[in-house]
Amino acid sequence: MPEALKPVVAALIAVVGMFAQAPAARPAFDAFEVAAIKPTPYDQTSRFIRMVGAHQFNARGHTLKSLVGAAYNLPPQAISGGAAWADSERYDIVAKTPNEIRPNLDEQMSMLRELLAERFKLTFHREQKELSVYALTIAKNGPKLKESVAPDDPPALINIVFPDRISLPARNATMAQFASMIQRAVLDRPVVDKTGLSAKYDFSLEWTPDDTQFGEPLPAATQENPSKPDLFAALQQQLGLKLEATKGMVAVLVIDRVERPSEN
């Protein structure tokens, strides 16, 4: 660049800098604006947590302990204590989220933690305990994963229960998020991501569950001729991943106090 032009370029950069705006700070999602909690109807068998649109948080068919597992990213095995009803009575939650944008999963769970403390009067402490865990690793022939085409979109990891199988159409998900989901919602023990993969991926996984998964027996688990392999085989065949049983120290959550919630 000619020496004579350098001061002009520097001046233009300075002017642009004067008018550039810093990106807007993301708003805080401290608590739901309002939340209704009701017992799950007896004829409802589905269980899920998801956003409906940008401002409605829905949790259906969950026990207090499964809500705690979701909120603190823990499998049932890593939660103990509390009254007997906390592991049997099921609740539906419909809550309105604050601000003008849709909260991400971490923000949803932060608001759920606040709701559990306020409405269920949940208190707990942590303890270190050696538990049976699964390590999520790469199978012998390598991963069969496609990097996401829209990695900036929110991750989607929702299991769909069919009469003969479970379907997971995952989008924009990291392996750490996948491991967190299957330990929280599917398996009966913690799952540690040991794949070393750091990208976001789009993938589909289908399997036949057994009676150790989802915290309760599902109709598909009793079929004599399943249409899909079990989870362990499906991971290797469809994704090039595997789950290895091992032992590890886990920060378990011990419930000290909990109360049944008021509906509103």
C-alpha positions in Angstrom: 0.0 0.0 0.0 1.4 3.5 -0.9 2.5 5.4 2.1 0.2 8.3 1.2 -2.9 6.1 1.4 -2.2 4.7 4.8 -3.4 7.7 6.8 -6.6 7.7 4.7 -7.3 4.0 5.3 -6.6 4.4 9.0 -9.1 7.3 9.2 -11.8 5.3 7.4 -11.3 2.4 9.9 -11.6 4.8 12.8 -14.9 6.3 11.4 -16.4 2.8 10.8 -15.4 1.9 14.4 -17.2 4.9 15.7 -20.5 3.8 14.1 -20.2 0.1 14.7 -22.5 -1.3 17.3 -21.5 -4.0 19.8 -23.7 -7.1 19.5 -26.8 -7.0 21.8 -26.3 -8.8 25.1 -28.5 -12.0 25.4 -31.2 -11.4 28.0 -31.2 -13.3 31.3 -33.6 -16.2 31.7 -33.8 -16.3 35.5 -37.3 -17.7 35.9 -40.5 -18.5 34.1 -43.0 -15.7 34.0 -45.8 -18.0 35.1 -46.2 -21.8 35.4 -49.1 -24.2 35.9 -48.3 -27.6 37.4 -51.0 -30.3 37.3 -51.0 -34.1 37.9 -50.6 -36.0 34.6 -53.9 -37.6 33.5 -54.0 -41.4 34.1 -54.5 -42.1 30.4 -51.5 -40.1 29.3 -48.5 -42.4 28.6 -46.1 -40.0 26.8 -43.2 -38.2 28.6 -41.3 -35.3 27.1 -39.9 -31.8 27.7 -39.9 -29.4 24.8 -40.6 -25.8 23.7 -43.9 -25.0 21.9 -43.1 -22.0 19.8 -40.8 -19.3 21.2 -42.4 -18.7 24.6 -44.1 -21.9 25.9 -42.2 -24.5 27.9 -44.0 -27.9 28.2 -43.0 -30.9 30.4 -45.4 -33.8 30.3 -45.6 -37.0 32.3 -42.6 -36.4 34.5 -42.0 -37.5 38.1 -40.2 -35.1 40.4 -37.1 -37.2 40.1 -37.2 -37.2 36.3 -37.6 -33.4 36.3 -34.6 -33.2 38.6 -32.7 -35.4 36.3 -33.5 -33.2 33.3 -32.8 -30.0 35.2 -29.4 -31.1 36.5 -28.5 -33.4 33.6 -28.4 -36.6 35.7 -29.6 -40.2 35.1 -32.0 -41.7 37.7 -29.1 -43.7 39.2 -27.4 -40.5 40.3 -30.4 -39.2 42.2 -31.4 -40.4 45.7 -33.5 -39.4 48.7 -36.8 -37.7 48.8 -40.3 -39.0 49.5 -41.7 -42.1 47.7 -44.2 -40.0 45.7 -41.3 -38.1 44.1 -40.5 -41.2 42.0 -44.1 -42.3 41.2 -46.5 -39.3 40.9 -46.3 -37.6 37.5 -46.8 -34.0 36.6 -47.4 -31.8 33.6 -45.9 -28.3 33.5 -46.9 -25.5 31.1 -44.8 -22.4 31.6 -44.3 -19.0 29.9 -40.8 -18.0 29.2 -39.7 -14.3 29.5 -38.1 -12.0 26.9 -38.6 -11.8 23.2 -36.4 -14.7 22.0 -36.6 -18.4 22.5 -34.5 -19.7 25.4 -31.9 -22.4 24.5 -31.8 -25.7 26.3 -29.4 -24.5 29.1 -31.7 -21.5 29.7 -34.8 -23.7 29.9 -33.1 -26.0 32.4 -32.0 -23.0 34.5 -35.6 -21.8 34.7 -36.7 -25.4 35.5 -34.2 -25.5 38.4 -35.7 -22.3 39.8 -39.2 -23.7 39.4 -38.3 -26.9 41.3 -36.8 -24.9 44.2 -39.8 -22.5 44.3 -42.8 -24.7 43.8 -41.5 -28.1 44.9 -39.4 -26.6 47.7 -36.5 -28.8 46.5 -33.3 -28.7 48.5 -30.4 -31.2 48.1 -26.7 -31.8 48.5 -24.0 -33.4 46.4 -21.9 -36.5 47.2 -19.1 -38.2 45.2 -19.9 -41.8 44.5 -18.4 -44.5 42.3 -21.0 -45.7 39.9 -21.3 -47.9 36.9 -21.1 -45.6 33.8 -21.0 -45.9 30.1 -18.2 -44.3 28.0 -19.4 -43.1 24.5 -16.5 -43.9 22.1 -15.9 -44.3 18.4 -16.3 -47.8 17.0 -13.6 -49.7 15.2 -14.4 -48.5 11.7 -14.9 -44.9 12.6 -17.9 -42.6 13.0 -20.8 -42.4 10.5 -21.8 -38.9 11.1 -22.6 -35.8 9.0 -21.7 -32.4 10.2 -24.8 -30.2 10.5 -25.9 -28.1 7.6 -27.3 -25.4 9.9 -25.0 -25.5 13.0 -26.3 -22.2 14.3 -29.8 -23.5 14.8 -30.8 -24.8 18.3 -30.0 -28.5 18.9 -32.8 -31.0 18.5 -32.6 -34.3 20.4 -36.2 -35.6 21.0 -36.9 -39.4 21.1 -40.1 -40.4 19.3 -41.7 -43.6 20.7 -43.4 -45.8 18.0 -45.1 -49.1 18.8 -42.1 -51.1 17.4 -39.1 -48.8 17.9 -37.6 -45.6 19.2 -36.6 -43.0 16.6 -34.2 -40.1 17.3 -33.9 -37.6 14.5 -31.0 -35.5 15.9 -30.1 -32.2 14.5 -27.3 -29.7 15.3 -26.1 -31.9 18.2 -22.7 -32.3 19.6 -21.6 -35.7 21.0 -21.5 -34.1 24.5 -25.2 -33.1 24.1 -26.0 -36.6 22.8 -24.3 -38.3 25.7 -26.2 -35.9 28.1 -29.5 -36.7 26.5 -29.1 -40.5 26.6 -27.9 -40.5 30.2 -30.8 -38.2 31.3 -33.7 -39.7 29.3 -32.8 -43.2 28.1 -30.2 -45.1 30.1 -30.0 -46.1 33.7 -26.5 -44.8 34.3 -24.3 -41.8 33.5 -22.8 -41.5 30.1 -19.4 -39.9 29.5 -18.4 -38.5 26.0 -15.1 -40.0 25.1 -15.4 -39.6 21.3 -13.1 -36.6 21.0 -15.6 -35.2 18.4 -16.3 -31.5 18.7 -18.5 -30.6 15.7 -22.3 -30.5 15.5 -24.0 -33.3 13.7 -27.2 -34.3 12.0 -28.0 -38.0 12.4 -30.9 -40.4 12.8 -30.9 -43.4 15.2 -33.5 -46.1 15.5 -33.5 -48.9 18.0 -35.7 -51.3 20.0 -35.6 -50.4 23.7 -35.4 -52.8 26.6 -36.9 -52.6 30.1 -33.9 -50.7 31.5 -34.5 -47.7 29.3 -36.7 -44.6 29.8 -37.2 -45.4 33.5 -40.1 -47.8 32.7 -41.0 -50.7 30.4 -42.3 -49.6 27.0 -44.5 -51.7 24.7 -41.7 -52.1 22.2 -39.6 -53.8 24.8 -41.8 -56.9 25.0 -41.9 -57.6 21.2 -40.6 -61.1 20.3 -39.5 -60.0 16.8 -38.2 -56.4 17.0 -37.9 -54.4 13.8 -34.7 -52.6 14.9 -31.5 -53.6 16.8 -31.0 -52.8 20.4 -29.4 -49.4 21.3 -25.9 -50.8 21.6 -26.0 -52.5 18.2 -27.8 -49.5 16.6 -25.1 -47.1 17.7 -22.4 -49.2 16.0 -24.3 -50.0 12.8 -25.9 -46.6 12.2 -23.5 -44.1 13.8 -20.2 -45.8 14.1 -20.2 -45.3 17.9 -20.3 -47.6 20.9 -21.1 -47.6 24.6 -18.6 -49.3 26.9 -19.5 -50.2 30.4 -17.0 -49.0 33.0 -16.8 -47.4 36.5 -16.3 -43.8 37.4 -16.7 -41.2 40.2 -20.0 -39.2 39.8 -21.3 -36.2 41.7 -24.7 -37.7 42.8 -27.5 -35.6 44.0 -29.2 -36.4 47.3 -32.6 -34.8 47.9 -32.9 -33.4 51.4 -36.4 -31.9 51.1 -39.3 -31.8 48.6 -43.0 -31.0 48.8 -45.9 -31.6 46.5 -46.5 -28.5 44.4 -49.5 -26.2 44.3 -51.0 -26.1 40.8 -50.5 -22.4 40.3 
